[in-house]
Amino acid sequence: APGARGNKKFAGKARGRTTARVELKGPEICKDPVLLTTHAMGVNIYKDGQEVKLKPDSEYPEWLFNVHIGPPKKLDELDPDTLQYWRHLRKLNTWHEIKVRNRRR
């Protein structure tokens, strides 16, 4: 017999196939102090292979040791003569405009 909209009615509920769930394992955590100080753990992207050995500081470029790795600097901490300052200012203004637009709705 046709349904309310002229579609066919099915006798029972269609049941999907059930599959066994596979539990994902997290990465292995290395606790060996010698390996942690001589190798870059977790950098190797291949399943097989060794971890990457750390080189002496003289083999890395100088700028690498000057990279800011702390929390992002606030606008008043930046120099207005830099491109970084103006990009940060534009980002803050964009966020502000979006918030103002969303309040109007």
ChimeraX attribute file (.defattr): number of C-alpha atoms within 10 A of each C-alpha:
attribute: neighborCount
match mode: 1-to-1
recipient: residues
	/A:1	8
	/A:2	9
	/A:3	9
	/A:4	8
	/A:5	6
	/A:6	8
	/A:7	9
	/A:8	10
	/A:9	10
	/A:10	10
	/A:11	6
	/A:12	6
	/A:13	6
	/A:14	7
	/A:15	6
	/A:16	6
	/A:17	5
	/A:18	6
	/A:19	6
	/A:20	5
	/A:21	6
	/A:22	6
	/A:23	6
	/A:24	6
	/A:25	6
	/A:26	6
	/A:27	7
	/A:28	7
	/A:29	8
	/A:30	10
	/A:31	8
	/A:32	8
	/A:33	8
	/A:34	8
	/A:35	13
	/A:36	13
	/A:37	11
	/A:38	14
	/A:39	15
	/A:40	14
	/A:41	16
	/A:42	12
	/A:43	11
	/A:44	12
	/A:45	9
	/A:46	8
	/A:47	6
	/A:48	7
	/A:49	8
	/A:50	12
	/A:51	16
	/A:52	13
	/A:53	14
	/A:54	14
	/A:55	11
	/A:56	8
	/A:57	10
	/A:58	7
	/A:59	8
	/A:60	11
	/A:61	9
	/A:62	10
	/A:63	7
	/A:64	9
	/A:65	10
	/A:66	8
	/A:67	8
	/A:68	9
	/A:69	7
	/A:70	6
	/A:71	6
	/A:72	8
	/A:73	11
	/A:74	10
	/A:75	14
	/A:76	8
	/A:77	9
	/A:78	14
	/A:79	11
	/A:80	12
	/A:81	8
	/A:82	9
	/A:83	11
	/A:84	13
	/A:85	18
	/A:86	15
	/A:87	11
	/A:88	15
	/A:89	15
	/A:90	12
	/A:91	12
	/A:92	12
	/A:93	12
	/A:94	12
	/A:95	11
	/A:96	12
	/A:97	12
	/A:98	10
	/A:99	11
	/A:100	11
	/A:101	9
	/A:102	9
	/A:103	8
	/A:104	6
	/A:105	5
